[in-house]
Each structure stands twice: as structure tokens, then as C-alpha cells.
């Protein structure tokens, strides 16, 4: 059985913009560097950095909302 934190993370990843989810999974699940992500997705390094920053910020906001509204 998944623990509660895994359930929250899964919910949030499904609620994020698809490109944010993709970048977060590449960075934290696949543990790719920013440079590797840029190469793989044909993105400038600055774009990767900025988009990852925005993705983490959006993840945190939605995570807190999901956790606050959980009925479990």
C-alpha cells in the first residue's frame, strides 16, 4: 500500500501542467541534471532552470491545497 505522501505527490503530478510534470519527473525521478534535461528536450539551460523553478513553485502550492483539502 502506498503511503499518504505518495498519494499526495501522485495527485499533484496529475494536476500540474504536463510540461511541469515531465520536467519534475526527469529531474527528481530520473535524477537528470539540468543540462541533460535541456539536451533531451532541446531547451536552453536558462529555460530549463526557469521552468523547473516555476514547476516546483506550482507543485508546492497545489500540494499544500491537496493536503489541506484531504478527507482521509
N, C-alpha and C positions, 0 to 999 in steps of 0.2 A: 504494500500500500504506500502511495506517495505521502510524504509529509505535507503539512499545511503550507509551508513556504513554497514547495514545488508547485502546488496547486495555484497559489497566487501568481507566481512567476509565469506559469503557463497561461493563465488568464490574461495577464498583462501583455505578454507577447502576441496574443491573438487580437488584442485591442489596439496595438500600436500600428502606425503606418508600416506597410510591408517592407519598405526600404530600411526603416529603422530596425525592424526585427532582424532583417538579413545582416545588417552591419553588426548588431549586438551579438548575434549568434556566431558570426565569423570571428569577432574579437574575443568573446568570452567562452564560447563552447569549443570552437576550433583553435583558439589561442593564437590567431594570426596577428602579426604586427600590423601597424597602420600602413606601413609600406607594402606589405604583402596584400592587404585588402585593396589598396589603391591599384596595384598591378592587376589583381584578379578582376576587379570591377572597372578597370580603365578609368580611374578617378585620380585627380590631383591630390597630393598629400594634404594640402590645406583643406580641400573639400572633405576628405575622409575625417580629418580632425574636427572640423566644424559640425559635420553631420553626426558623428559619434557623440559629440558634446550635447547636441540637441536631442539625440535618441536617449541618452542617459537621463537627461532632464525630464523628457516626456515619460520615460519608464518610471522614474521616481514619483512623479505626480500621479500617474494612473495607479501605480502600486499602492500608494497611500489611500487613494479613493477606494480601490478594491478591498483593501484590508479593513478600512473603516466601515464599509457597507456590507461586510460579510455577516451572514446569519448563522454561521456554524458555531 
